[in-house]
Amino acid sequence: MDRKTFIKKTAGAMLVAVPAYTILGCSGDDSTDVDPVIDPQSADCLANGANATAISSNHGHALAVPKTDIDAGAEKVYTIQGTSGHNHNVRLTAANFTTLKGNSSITIESTTGSSHRHNVTVSCA
């Protein structure tokens, strides 16, 4: 094969491969799992804090809420960037902390980042 034919075939293959890779890399996987399933019988927010146990359409975001914040119960804003290339914030209200103190989960919506939002479920660790 001569050089000109090789370059044409290589360029043609790349024109097919790069878009295909991009499409597959942005699959429609709406996986929400962040942490392993926690046994609700042993979960205790005041003793162990809380984590985001589900983040809708997650791509690297994470949230951990220290037990001291739950005990204090004051409204607070957390960042959930994790390993993602962009950030979102979530606001936990005093009412949210009261729910967590009762060892129940909450679901809140993040701020918009990179033109999208996430629903974040926070559960006791």
Rosetta silent file (secondary structure, phi, psi, omega in degrees, C-alpha in Angstrom):
SEQUENCE: MDRKTFIKKTAGAMLVAVPAYTILGCSGDDSTDVDPVIDPQSADCLANGANATAISSNHGHALAVPKTDIDAGAEKVYTIQGTSGHNHNVRLTAANFTTLKGNSSITIESTTGSSHRHNVTVSCA
SCORE:     score description
SCORE:     0.000 S_00000001
   1 L     0.000  134.395  179.384    0.000    0.000    0.000 S_00000001
   2 L   -82.192  168.604 -174.399    1.408    3.413   -0.893 S_00000001
   3 H   -61.234  -43.160 -177.955    1.604    6.315    1.548 S_00000001
   4 H   -61.944  -43.451  178.569   -1.327    8.255    0.045 S_00000001
   5 H   -65.495  -42.109  178.548   -3.685    5.255    0.305 S_00000001
   6 H   -59.695  -46.340 -179.009   -2.541    4.556    3.871 S_00000001
   7 H   -63.816  -42.480  178.899   -3.225    8.153    4.948 S_00000001
   8 H   -62.294  -44.225 -179.180   -6.683    8.136    3.312 S_00000001
   9 H   -68.259  -39.544  178.746   -7.650    4.849    4.973 S_00000001
  10 H   -64.750  -45.722  179.179   -6.301    5.939    8.358 S_00000001
  11 H   -62.883  -41.241  178.213   -8.142    9.274    8.185 S_00000001
  12 H   -62.587  -41.406  178.688  -11.347    7.505    7.121 S_00000001
  13 H   -64.550  -39.184  179.613  -11.089    5.055   10.012 S_00000001
  14 H   -68.078  -34.948  178.329  -10.571    7.906   12.474 S_00000001
  15 H   -63.736  -26.404  177.155  -13.617    9.743   11.115 S_00000001
  16 H   -89.275  -42.437 -173.042  -15.675    6.691   12.061 S_00000001
  17 H   -70.575  -43.110 -175.720  -13.873    5.689   15.274 S_00000001
  18 H   -63.796  -50.349  177.013  -13.734    9.055   17.076 S_00000001
  19 H   -61.929  -36.929  179.143  -17.497    9.826   16.893 S_00000001
  20 H   -63.679  -42.484  178.636  -18.310    6.218   17.805 S_00000001
  21 H   -63.272  -42.056  179.673  -16.028    6.409   20.848 S_00000001
  22 H   -62.932  -44.512 -179.929  -17.593    9.720   21.886 S_00000001
  23 H   -64.130  -44.035  179.722  -21.131    8.339   21.599 S_00000001
  24 H   -67.847  -33.969  179.268  -20.258    5.196   23.553 S_00000001
  25 H   -67.981  -26.658  178.807  -18.433    7.246   26.203 S_00000001
  26 L  -106.482   51.049 -177.282  -21.576    9.293   26.807 S_00000001
  27 L   -65.420  168.230 -179.080  -23.875    6.337   27.125 S_00000001
  28 L   -85.064   22.138 -179.710  -27.330    6.625   28.578 S_00000001
  29 L   -66.254  115.075  179.394  -26.340    4.821   31.771 S_00000001
  30 L  -100.800   38.473 -179.039  -28.313    6.499   34.526 S_00000001
  31 L   -56.991  133.311 -179.343  -26.566    4.634   37.296 S_00000001
  32 L  -113.252   -7.376 -176.829  -27.277    6.255   40.626 S_00000001
  33 E   -66.399  131.036  176.215  -25.276    4.056   42.971 S_00000001
  34 L  -115.335  -47.969 -179.224  -22.605    5.934   44.866 S_00000001
  35 L  -124.199  159.986  176.040  -22.009    3.752   47.897 S_00000001
  36 L   -60.744  158.768  179.679  -22.894    0.164   48.678 S_00000001
  37 L   -60.894  132.183 -179.376  -26.332   -0.468   50.106 S_00000001
  38 L   -99.996  136.018  177.732  -26.429    0.404   53.775 S_00000001
  39 L   -69.493  112.192 -176.935  -28.404   -1.738   56.192 S_00000001
  40 L   -61.171  -22.915  179.438  -31.112    0.664   57.411 S_00000001
  41 L   -70.894  -30.008 -177.208  -31.310   -1.184   60.733 S_00000001
  42 L  -102.507   -4.847 -179.144  -27.687   -0.346   61.595 S_00000001
  43 L   -70.598  136.578 -179.234  -27.530    3.139   60.038 S_00000001
  44 L  -147.776  102.750 -176.957  -27.101    5.934   62.584 S_00000001
  45 H   -61.947  -40.703 -178.104  -26.581    9.501   61.364 S_00000001
  46 H   -69.529  -27.194  179.056  -25.636   10.899   64.773 S_00000001
  47 H   -90.226  -33.934 -170.288  -22.999    8.191   65.281 S_00000001
  48 H  -122.344   -6.934 -174.435  -21.696    7.810   61.719 S_00000001
  49 L    81.523 -165.126 -177.709  -22.743   10.796   59.614 S_00000001
  50 E  -142.715  159.904  178.859  -24.403   10.429   56.221 S_00000001
  51 E  -135.733  159.328  170.140  -23.475    9.893   52.575 S_00000001
  52 E   -74.284  112.810  179.842  -25.073   10.375   49.198 S_00000001
  53 E   -91.860  -12.351  175.366  -26.346    6.867   48.538 S_00000001
  54 E  -155.174  134.437  173.619  -27.775    7.837   45.145 S_00000001
  55 E  -132.315  118.076 -175.928  -27.101   10.681   42.717 S_00000001
  56 L   -61.273  140.727  179.711  -29.207   10.676   39.551 S_00000001
  57 L    46.711   45.269 -173.919  -27.231   10.411   36.288 S_00000001
  58 L   -70.241  143.873  175.386  -24.050   10.450   38.340 S_00000001
  59 L  -144.470   56.765  174.474  -20.661   10.953   36.751 S_00000001
  60 L   105.825   -2.635 -179.783  -18.246   11.218   39.647 S_00000001
  61 L   -75.055  152.265 -179.889  -20.111   13.398   42.146 S_00000001
  62 L  -151.586  155.081  178.327  -19.979   12.530   45.855 S_00000001
  63 L  -146.786  133.210  171.650  -21.253   13.857   49.172 S_00000001
  64 E  -130.015  132.562  179.602  -20.375   13.097   52.777 S_00000001
  65 E  -113.491  114.152 -178.643  -22.120   14.822   55.684 S_00000001
  66 L   -64.969  150.315 -179.971  -20.156   14.682   58.956 S_00000001
  67 H   -61.154  -29.895  179.280  -21.979   13.609   62.110 S_00000001
  68 H   -65.582  -35.769  176.989  -21.070   16.956   63.717 S_00000001
  69 H   -67.768  -39.540  179.384  -23.071   18.802   61.022 S_00000001
  70 H   -65.625  -42.876  179.509  -26.061   16.519   61.582 S_00000001
  71 H   -63.862  -40.907 -179.806  -25.871   17.044   65.341 S_00000001
  72 H   -66.737  -40.321  175.433  -25.611   20.845   64.925 S_00000001
  73 L    73.662   11.866 -179.140  -28.626   20.871   62.594 S_00000001
  74 L   -88.844  140.650  179.390  -27.842   24.266   61.046 S_00000001
  75 L   -50.776  139.306 -177.236  -28.538   24.864   57.348 S_00000001
  76 E  -152.427  147.873  177.074  -25.416   24.248   55.280 S_00000001
  77 E  -106.469  133.477  179.290  -24.320   24.142   51.631 S_00000001
  78 E  -119.365  148.202  171.354  -22.084   21.291   50.418 S_00000001
  79 E   -92.524  146.593 -179.598  -20.188   20.848   47.173 S_00000001
  80 L  -123.234   27.531 -175.756  -20.588   17.509   45.399 S_00000001
  81 L   -56.894  -45.744 -178.001  -17.862   17.779   42.741 S_00000001
  82 L    56.719 -130.577  179.500  -16.105   14.543   43.695 S_00000001
  83 L   -96.345    6.409  179.544  -14.094   13.334   40.692 S_00000001
  84 L   -71.699  157.373  178.834  -16.341   15.107   38.181 S_00000001
  85 L   -81.820    2.397  178.547  -14.925   17.884   36.017 S_00000001
  86 L  -145.200  167.380 -174.679  -17.571   20.328   37.279 S_00000001
  87 L  -116.101  156.186  168.058  -19.281   21.182   40.539 S_00000001
  88 L  -135.697  158.687  172.919  -22.795   21.342   41.949 S_00000001
  89 E  -116.920  152.386  170.493  -23.967   22.470   45.376 S_00000001
  90 E  -130.087  140.593 -179.984  -26.668   21.022   47.590 S_00000001
  91 E  -108.572  121.536  173.670  -28.316   22.863   50.477 S_00000001
  92 E  -100.731  124.758 -178.579  -29.364   20.896   53.539 S_00000001
  93 L   -88.794  170.672  175.812  -31.897   22.772   55.649 S_00000001
  94 H   -58.683  -38.429  178.207  -32.521   22.505   59.376 S_00000001
  95 H   -64.334  -38.552  176.390  -35.574   20.368   58.516 S_00000001
  96 H   -61.082  -43.242  179.972  -33.350   18.041   56.430 S_00000001
  97 H   -65.690  -35.827  176.316  -31.009   17.612   59.401 S_00000001
  98 H   -61.899  -41.654  177.398  -33.971   16.832   61.675 S_00000001
  99 H   -62.828  -44.608  178.959  -34.992   14.072   59.249 S_00000001
 100 H   -64.038  -37.313  177.309  -31.433   12.699   59.198 S_00000001
 101 H   -60.285  -29.311  177.008  -31.308   12.775   63.019 S_00000001
 102 L   -84.695   10.403  178.811  -34.310   10.439   62.903 S_00000001
 103 L    62.160   31.778  174.463  -32.218    8.101   60.697 S_00000001
 104 L  -108.398  153.910  179.666  -34.418    8.692   57.641 S_00000001
 105 L   -83.088  157.415  174.054  -33.166    9.499   54.135 S_00000001
 106 E  -129.503  155.293  172.523  -33.741   12.757   52.278 S_00000001
 107 E  -127.366  127.168 -178.322  -33.647   13.605   48.568 S_00000001
 108 E  -129.900  161.204  179.243  -32.647   17.093   47.466 S_00000001
 109 E  -102.899  138.824  178.952  -31.892   18.718   44.118 S_00000001
 110 L   -78.565  169.032  169.822  -28.464   20.133   43.308 S_00000001
 111 L   -71.326  167.510  177.760  -27.741   23.483   41.749 S_00000001
 112 L   -80.125  134.858  174.543  -27.265   23.613   37.982 S_00000001
 113 E  -145.695  135.723 -177.261  -23.748   22.927   36.695 S_00000001
 114 L    50.769   41.640  174.745  -22.742   22.266   33.081 S_00000001
 115 L    65.926   26.648  176.586  -26.407   22.752   32.096 S_00000001
 116 E  -153.930  166.545  177.709  -27.843   20.007   34.309 S_00000001
 117 L  -127.079  169.014  176.417  -28.909   19.133   37.862 S_00000001
 118 L  -132.764  146.205  167.117  -28.905   15.988   39.985 S_00000001
 119 E   -90.593  127.512 -175.370  -31.296   14.527   42.556 S_00000001
 120 E  -116.593  120.112  175.572  -29.202   13.553   45.563 S_00000001
 121 E   -98.381  124.343 -178.723  -30.419   11.004   48.109 S_00000001
 122 E  -110.809  127.133 -178.435  -28.653   11.298   51.456 S_00000001
 123 E  -130.529  155.417  179.502  -28.829    8.362   53.876 S_00000001
 124 E   -66.366  143.949  179.591  -27.330    7.583   57.256 S_00000001
 125 L   -89.309    0.000    0.000  -24.042    5.689   57.273 S_00000001
